[in-house]
Amino acid sequence: MKKLFVILFAWAAFVFTGCGHFQEKETQSDEISAGDCATQKSANPQQNESQITKTQMVDGDIQRSAAIIEDAIIAMKTYSMSASQDNYLKVVNLSKDLIFDFQEEGLAPEDRSRCVKQKFVVDSMKMVVDRWLQDEIGKMRLTLVQKEDCLIEDVTTYPIYLQKGVKLYIDQKMQGNKMTKFYNADSKKLIKTYQAKNKIHDSIKIENTAIYLLEITPNGSQYLDLSLQRSVNTPDKISEKQQVKVETVDASAKDFRAKKYDAIDLQNVFEEPRKITLRSQFKSAFSGNHRSVVAVSIPSGANDIAYSLRIATSEQDRSSDGNFFKEMESNYKTIKFLGLPVYESTNSKTSILRELLNRHKPVREEDAYCSIYVFTNGDMARRFQNKEDVAKLKYNIDLSSFGTQSCNGRIPCKGLKTIYLGFENERSTTTVYLWLEVIATVPVTQYSMERYSME
């Protein structure tokens, strides 16, 4: 094929050199004498001027087509030095311009002869260029994924869009590979498996236009070199960019490549906020109470309760009240796939619960505060309500808060059926109002999957 290209190229260049530039016009037929020409010129000057104009147009068409041929030769030479997609597309565009047509009517014999020769040159060159384009596109590879010295620690996926008839070329190298799988992600069909191969050099003929997936499972933390390339069928596919959009969505255990993860189920403990009025120390001596206890029933399986407490010195309506569960649930949907642990650990300073509570802050008044006591014993809570000295009561000092303003909080409750929250207003003359919202968090196992679509 290469030898054929060289022969055709040299032949076309020879034809172009010999016929592309005409310094002399062919003489007219011997049947037309110089005197006859003079007679025709003098007899019909307007016709003679028209003939000159057509000759000039032929000159221009020949010069333009010759320039395109020269540009095509230069572009192919440039591609041979730098086989870039842009250089290839430049030859494609020039090939489209390699057209030479003319109308014989009204042309002088010598102009017609020149046009015939130039059309032969242009058509010959187009044949060479198109054959060259076909040969080169068969060797072209478009890079879809290129990774070098990339550290992977868990199952890693690379989704790609491929059209029917192309070939996918896989080059993979890593230190320890448990398994590499190639799927049709649309049909959820496993196409090929490479079992424990550290080096993969393979090509796959694509049978259907679809989104495909290369899944790599490393043997522990490994460095990966990966190249995914595809062949090209037609020049119009060279610049085509097909980006695959990846979303993580909820799934069931039977879904395609479903992944299990630890999650939480949020349950609203109170149907609506509990409103509490704490009289001042002075006023409570005559009516009301400066203390109050709220019993929180723990749903089955809950490990924690999270609360939102707003404290104010007046009873004005606040639109934020009653939205704690709704906002927590909405925020949870946006962050549950971020890879955060459900609960904090000694090695982690953040968790889903902490992130959720940080996103919801009750409105805070600087001069509104109270103390919160956490009881796990009903009798201790009753004695607190009856104004017994707190120093004589047993409560969880680590979870209690003293003189706190509006806040969020979390209380571990695993194994408990009821937690009692005791509130006390220690101010002498100011009544405070509380709005309490509580949700429970129940650990559950859920599944997620990656959903692929074209952007």
Residue, then its C-alpha position, 0 to 999 in steps of 0.5 A: m500500500k505504501k509503495l502504491f501511494v509513492i507511485l501514485f504520488a510521484w505520478a500525480a506530481f509529474v502530471f501537475t508539473g507538466c500540465g499545471h502551468f501553461q506558458e504558451k497557448e496552443t495554436q489554432s487549427d491551420e484552417i483558421s489563418a491569421g488574416d481570417c482572425a484579423t477579419q473576425k476581430s474587425a468584423n465582430p470586436q464585441q465577440n472577440e472581447s468576450q472570448i478574451t474574458k473567458t480565457q482570463m476566467v479559465d486562467g484563474d480557475i486553473q491557477r486556483s486549482a493548482a494552488i489547492i494541489e500544492d496546498a494538499i501536497i504540503a499538508m500531507k507532508t506536514y502530516s507525515m512529520s506530525a500526525s495530528q488530527d488537525n493536520y489530517l482534517k486539513v487534508v480532508n478539507l482540501s480534498k473537498d476542494l479538489i474539483f475542476d469543472f468547466q462548460e465547453e460552450g463558448l470556449a476557444p479550442e485552446d482553452r477547452s484543451r487546457c481545461v481538459k488537461q487541468k481536470f485530468v490533473v485535479d481528478s488524478m490528484k484527488m484520487v491520490v489524496d482520497r486513497w491517502l486519507q483512507d490509508e491513514i484513517g485506518k491507522m489512526r487512533l483517538t485517545l479516550v483515556q490516558k493515565e500514567d503512574c496513577l494510584i488506585e486503591d479500590v475498584t476503578t471504572y472508566p466509562i466511554y462511548l463507542q460506536k458500532g464498527v470501531k475497535l477499542y484498543i486496551d493497554q494496561k499495566m500495573q503491579g498487581n491486578k485482581m481482575t479487569k472487566f469490560y462491560n456494555a453499560d447500556s445492556k449491562k452485559l459483560i463482554k470480556t474478563y482479564q483475570a489477574k493480568n498485570k499487562i493487557h494489550d488487546s483490541i475489541k471489535i464494537e458490535n453496538t453503539a453504546i456506553y461501555l465500561l472498563e472496570i479495574t479491580p487492583n490487588g491493594s494499592q497499585y500504580l496504573d498505566l492505562s491507555l484506551q484508544r479507538s479506531v476511526n471510521t470516517p473523518d467526521k468522527i475525528s473531532e467528535k467529543q462524546q463525554v459520558k456523564v456519571e451519576t451515583v443513584d440509589a439502587s437495589a441489591k440486584d441492580f447492575r454493579a450495585k455497591k453496598y454502603d452504610a447509611i442512616d434512616l432519618q425518623n421524625v420523633f415529633e410530628e411538630p416542634r415542642k414549644i416550652t415556656l420557662r418562667s424566670q426564677f422570680k416569676s416561677a415562685f408565683s406561677g409556672n415553672h423555670r424547669s421543664v422535662v421532655a421525654v423522647s421515645i427512641p425508635s427501634g434500632a436508633n443509635d442517635i438522636a439529633y435535636s435542634l433547639r431554638i431559644a428566644t425571649s419572645e414568642q414571635d413566630r419564626s418560619s424556620d421552626g418545623n423544618f429541621f427534619k425536612e432540611m436534614e432529609s434533603n441535605y442527607k440526599t445530597i451528601k450521602f454518596l460523598g464517602l463520609p462515614v456515618y459516625e465519627s471515629t478516632n481517625s475521622k473528624t467528620s461524619i454524615l451526622r456532623e455534616l448534617l447538623n452543621r448545615h442546619k443552624p437555628v436562629r440565635e439570640e444573644d440574650a436568650y439562653c438556658s441549661i440542658y440536662v440529659f437524663t436516662n432515668g425517669d425518676m431522676a427526670r421527675r425529681f428535676q421537674n420537682k425543682e430538686d437540687v441538680a447537684k443531688l441528681k444523676y445526669n449525663i454531664d458530657l451530653s448536658s449543656f449549661g447556659t447554652q444559646s440556640c443550638n443543634g446537638r447529638i445524643p447517643c441512645k443505642g439500647l435506650k427506650t427513652i431519653y429525658l431532656g431537662f431544661e432550666n431557666e436560670r435567669s432571675t427576671t426574664t422568661v425564655y421560650l424554647w422550640l425543640e425538634v428531634i429526629a432519630t438516626v437508624p443505621v441501615t444498609q443501602y445500595s448505590m449504582e453509577r448511572y451513565s448518560m451522554e452529556 
